[in-house]
Amino acid sequence: MLIGAWALGAWGSPRATADIDFLVLLGRGGLDELCRRLRRMGMREDGEWLRWNPTARPSMRRAQRTGTPRARP
């Protein structure tokens, strides 16, 4: 589901943001598979965020991509 500032447009007061936040329900092993797929799409895992949030490692990841994604033909 879409969460964060993008969801505020529907549920609260909209505000500017430069990212999109998702909450994804996954089964066992699903987080690692999701991270692999995101890497194949050109995203990278934010290792610094994980260092500052070590207890989040079993259940959360932060992936980033810079630039504007290109449309696939």
C-alpha positions in Angstrom: 0.0 0.0 0.0 1.1 3.6 -0.6 2.1 5.4 2.7 3.9 8.5 3.6 3.5 12.0 2.0 1.8 10.7 -1.2 -1.0 9.1 0.9 -1.5 12.4 2.7 -3.2 13.8 -0.4 -6.1 11.3 0.2 -6.1 11.2 4.0 -4.8 14.5 5.3 -3.0 17.6 4.3 -0.9 17.2 1.2 2.8 18.2 1.3 5.7 18.2 -1.1 7.9 15.1 -1.1 10.7 13.7 -3.2 10.1 10.0 -2.5 7.4 7.3 -2.5 6.9 5.1 0.5 5.3 1.6 0.3 4.3 -0.9 2.9 4.4 -4.4 1.4 3.2 -7.6 3.1 5.5 -10.5 2.3 5.8 -14.1 3.3 8.9 -15.8 4.7 11.9 -15.0 2.5 9.9 -12.4 0.6 12.0 -9.4 1.7 15.2 -10.8 0.3 13.4 -11.6 -3.0 11.9 -8.1 -3.2 15.4 -6.6 -2.7 16.8 -8.8 -5.5 14.1 -7.6 -7.8 14.6 -4.0 -6.9 18.3 -4.3 -7.6 17.6 -5.7 -11.0 15.4 -2.6 -11.6 18.4 -0.4 -10.9 17.7 0.4 -7.3 20.2 0.2 -4.5 19.7 -0.7 -0.9 20.6 2.1 1.5 23.2 0.5 3.7 23.7 3.7 5.8 20.0 3.7 6.8 20.4 0.0 7.9 23.5 0.9 10.0 21.5 3.6 11.8 18.4 1.3 12.2 19.9 -2.2 12.9 16.8 -3.5 14.5 14.8 -2.9 11.3 17.0 -5.4 9.3 14.6 -8.4 9.7 11.6 -6.5 8.5 12.5 -3.3 6.6 14.6 -2.1 3.8 15.1 1.3 2.2 15.9 1.2 -1.5 16.9 4.3 -3.6 17.2 5.2 -7.2 18.5 8.5 -8.5 17.5 10.1 -11.7 14.4 9.7 -13.8 13.4 6.2 -14.7 13.1 5.5 -18.4 9.9 4.0 -19.9 10.3 0.4 -21.1 9.4 -0.2 -24.7 
